[in-house]
Amino acid sequence: MTQPLGAWDRDALLRELQKVFDPQTADTALRVFEQVVLSLVKDEFRALREAIERLCEAHRRAEERLSRLEEGMARLEETVARLAEAQARTEARVDRLEAAVERLEAAVERLEAAVERLAEAQARTDRAVEKLAQEVGGLSRTVGGDLEDIGYIVVHDVLEREFGWQVGVLERAWQYWGREPNEIDLFGQAVDPANPTEPIWILGEAKYNITRREVEDFARLVKRARRHLQGRIFPVCFCYRARPEVRERIRQLGLNLVFSYGRLVPAET
């Protein structure tokens, strides 16, 4: 059995006990003391070992926490690095965006200047168009008047030549059929020698390049005339030219067509 005390200490202690007790009692007392000391040492050693174990466990946990902290720190460093890269990219994009904004602002300024120039040009164009319209209006009135003057003669001659009619004066006229006045480019009367008792009313629309809409309007005018004029109605479109589809519509509506060079296209019968 291991002695709890050193040899010198034990002998010295034994001598001290023998001064008080007889040798056997002194030896017994010493052994009891050794047991007590050994028990105390064991308790202290066990407590110390438990404390060391707790310390080791705490150290292990501390190392684990430290390891986790190191891992977290590594992840944090990676995150910070990624954020720094993202920040760098964002700054680069911001720089590019600022440059693009500057270019856009410059382009907007150029566009505004171009719009101002365009507005000025448009204003000049509007003035020129207005002036041209006035000139064209005057020319249209002149051409229209000339065309009607030609129409009076050509239609007059065509009707006498083609039908043998006795044609009176043809002229522009206003006829009040109902509430609204009706303006007629070519208006007059003719007589058929074969049937002299029946009056023939000449209604003409004179246009340089007659359109389908003008033909439709003229057909409605002829329809009103039939309700108010007694006798035969001879509707005629007089023009320099007419598109094929317009000529077809004239034929469908039962209107006659006379070209400025004297050709007659009679109405569909």
C-alpha positions in Angstrom: 0.0 0.0 0.0 1.4 3.4 -1.0 2.3 5.6 2.0 0.6 8.9 2.1 3.5 10.5 3.9 7.2 10.6 3.2 9.5 8.2 5.1 11.1 11.0 7.1 7.8 12.5 8.0 6.3 9.2 9.1 9.3 8.3 11.3 9.3 11.8 12.8 5.6 11.6 13.4 5.9 8.1 14.9 8.6 9.3 17.3 6.4 12.1 18.4 3.4 9.7 19.0 5.6 7.3 20.9 6.4 10.2 23.3 2.7 10.2 24.2 1.6 6.6 23.6 3.1 3.2 23.9 4.7 1.8 20.7 1.7 -0.3 19.7 -0.8 2.6 20.2 1.5 5.0 18.5 1.7 2.7 15.5 -2.0 2.2 15.4 -2.7 5.9 15.7 -0.2 6.5 12.9 -2.0 4.0 10.6 -5.3 5.6 11.4 -3.9 9.0 10.6 -2.5 7.6 7.3 -5.9 6.2 6.4 -7.5 9.5 7.2 -4.9 11.4 5.1 -5.2 8.8 2.3 -9.0 9.2 2.3 -8.7 12.9 2.2 -6.1 12.7 -0.6 -8.4 10.4 -2.5 -11.3 12.8 -2.1 -9.1 15.7 -3.1 -7.7 13.8 -6.0 -11.2 12.7 -7.2 -12.4 16.3 -6.8 -9.3 17.5 -8.6 -9.9 14.9 -11.4 -13.5 15.8 -11.7 -12.5 19.5 -11.9 -9.9 18.6 -14.5 -12.5 16.6 -16.4 -14.9 19.6 -16.3 -12.1 21.9 -17.3 -11.3 19.6 -20.2 -14.9 19.4 -21.2 -15.2 23.2 -21.0 -12.0 23.4 -22.9 -13.4 21.0 -25.5 -16.6 23.0 -25.8 -14.6 26.2 -25.9 -12.5 24.7 -28.8 -15.8 23.7 -30.5 -17.2 27.2 -30.1 -13.9 28.6 -31.2 -14.0 26.2 -34.3 -17.5 27.3 -35.0 -16.5 30.9 -34.5 -13.6 30.4 -36.9 -15.9 28.8 -39.4 -18.4 31.7 -38.9 -15.6 34.1 -39.3 -14.5 32.4 -42.5 -18.0 32.6 -43.8 -18.3 36.2 -42.8 -15.0 36.9 -44.5 -16.3 35.2 -47.6 -19.5 37.2 -47.4 -17.7 40.4 -46.9 -15.5 39.6 -49.9 -18.6 38.9 -52.0 -20.2 42.1 -50.7 -17.0 43.9 -51.6 -17.1 42.4 -55.1 -20.8 43.2 -55.4 -20.1 46.7 -54.2 -17.3 47.1 -56.8 -19.6 45.8 -59.5 -22.4 48.1 -58.3 -20.0 51.1 -58.3 -19.0 50.1 -61.8 -22.6 49.9 -62.9 -23.3 53.2 -61.2 -20.4 54.7 -63.1 -21.7 53.3 -66.4 -25.2 54.4 -65.5 -24.0 57.9 -64.7 -22.2 58.0 -68.0 -25.3 56.7 -69.8 -27.4 59.4 -68.1 -25.0 62.0 -69.2 -25.1 60.7 -72.7 -28.9 60.6 -72.5 -29.1 64.1 -71.2 -26.9 65.3 -74.1 -29.1 63.3 -76.5 -32.2 64.9 -75.0 -30.7 68.3 -75.4 -29.9 67.6 -79.0 -33.5 66.2 -79.5 -35.0 69.2 -77.9 -33.0 71.4 -80.2 -34.0 69.3 -83.1 -37.7 69.5 -82.1 -37.4 73.3 -81.9 -35.9 73.3 -85.3 -38.6 71.0 -86.5 -41.3 73.1 -84.9 -39.9 76.2 -86.7 -39.7 74.2 -90.0 -43.3 73.0 -89.4 -44.5 76.5 -88.8 -42.8 77.6 -92.0 -44.3 74.6 -93.8 -47.8 75.4 -92.4 -47.5 79.0 -93.6 -46.3 77.7 -97.0 -49.1 75.1 -97.2 -51.7 77.7 -96.2 -50.4 80.0 -98.9 -50.3 77.1 -101.4 -53.8 76.2 -100.4 -55.0 79.7 -101.0 -53.3 79.6 -104.4 -54.7 76.1 -105.2 -58.1 77.2 -104.0 -57.9 80.1 -106.4 -56.6 77.8 -109.1 -59.3 75.2 -108.4 -62.0 77.9 -108.7 -60.4 79.0 -112.0 -60.0 75.5 -113.3 -63.5 74.6 -112.1 -65.0 77.6 -113.8 -63.0 76.8 -116.9 -64.1 73.2 -116.8 -67.8 74.2 -116.4 -67.4 76.6 -119.3 -66.0 73.7 -121.4 -68.7 71.4 -120.2 -71.5 73.7 -121.3 -70.2 73.5 -124.8 -69.1 69.9 -125.0 -72.2 68.4 -123.4 -74.4 70.7 -125.6 -72.7 69.4 -128.8 -72.6 65.8 -127.7 -76.4 65.7 -127.0 -77.2 67.3 -130.3 -74.8 65.0 -132.1 -75.7 61.7 -130.4 -79.5 62.2 -129.9 -80.5 64.9 -132.3 -82.0 67.0 -129.4 -82.5 70.6 -129.4 -80.5 71.7 -126.4 -81.0 75.0 -124.7 -78.6 77.0 -122.6 -76.6 75.0 -120.0 -75.3 76.9 -117.0 -74.7 76.6 -113.2 -77.9 76.9 -111.3 -79.5 76.7 -107.8 -82.7 74.7 -107.4 -84.7 74.8 -104.2 -86.1 71.3 -103.8 -87.3 71.1 -100.2 -85.7 73.2 -97.5 -82.1 73.1 -98.8 -80.8 74.7 -102.0 -79.2 72.4 -104.5 -76.3 73.6 -106.6 -76.0 72.1 -110.0 -72.9 72.5 -112.2 -74.7 72.0 -115.5 -78.4 72.7 -115.7 -80.8 73.3 -118.6 -83.4 71.8 -120.9 -83.6 70.0 -124.2 -86.3 68.9 -126.6 -86.4 65.6 -128.5 -88.0 66.3 -131.9 -89.4 62.8 -131.8 -91.4 63.7 -128.6 -91.6 67.5 -128.3 -94.2 67.5 -125.6 -92.0 65.9 -123.0 -89.4 68.2 -121.4 -85.9 66.8 -120.9 -84.0 68.2 -117.9 -80.2 68.2 -118.2 -78.4 67.8 -114.8 -74.6 67.6 -114.9 -71.7 67.3 -112.4 -68.5 68.8 -113.8 -65.2 67.7 -112.2 -61.6 67.5 -113.4 -61.0 64.1 -111.9 -64.3 62.9 -110.6 -64.3 60.6 -107.5 -66.6 57.9 -106.3 -67.8 60.1 -103.5 -68.7 62.9 -105.8 -70.6 60.4 -108.0 -72.5 59.2 -105.0 -73.4 62.7 -104.0 -74.5 63.5 -107.6 -76.7 60.4 -107.7 -78.5 61.6 -104.5 -79.0 65.0 -106.2 -80.5 63.3 -109.2 -82.8 61.3 -107.0 -84.1 64.6 -105.4 -84.6 66.1 -108.9 -86.8 63.2 -110.0 -89.2 63.9 -107.1 -89.5 67.6 -108.1 -89.1 67.9 -111.9 -91.8 66.9 -114.3 -90.5 65.2 -117.4 -87.4 63.2 -118.4 -84.2 63.6 -116.4 -80.8 63.2 -118.2 -78.0 63.0 -115.5 -74.5 63.4 -116.9 -71.0 63.4 -115.3 -68.6 65.6 -117.2 -64.8 65.2 -116.5 -61.4 65.0 -117.9 -60.7 61.6 -116.4 -62.3 59.0 -114.2 -60.8 55.8 -112.7 -62.2 52.5 -113.9 -63.9 51.8 -110.6 -65.5 55.2 -110.7 -66.7 54.7 -114.3 -68.2 51.4 -113.2 -70.0 53.1 -110.3 -71.4 55.7 -112.7 -72.7 53.0 -114.9 -74.3 51.1 -112.0 -76.1 54.2 -110.8 -77.6 54.8 -114.2 -75.7 58.0 -114.9 -74.3 59.1 -118.2 -70.6 60.0 -118.6 -69.1 62.6 -121.1 -65.4 63.1 -121.3 -63.9 66.5 -122.1 -62.8 65.4 -125.6 -66.5 64.6 -126.5 -66.9 60.9 -125.9 -70.2 59.8 -124.5 -70.6 56.7 -122.3 -74.3 56.2 -122.0 -76.0 55.1 -118.8 -76.8 51.4 -118.3 -80.3 50.7 -119.6 
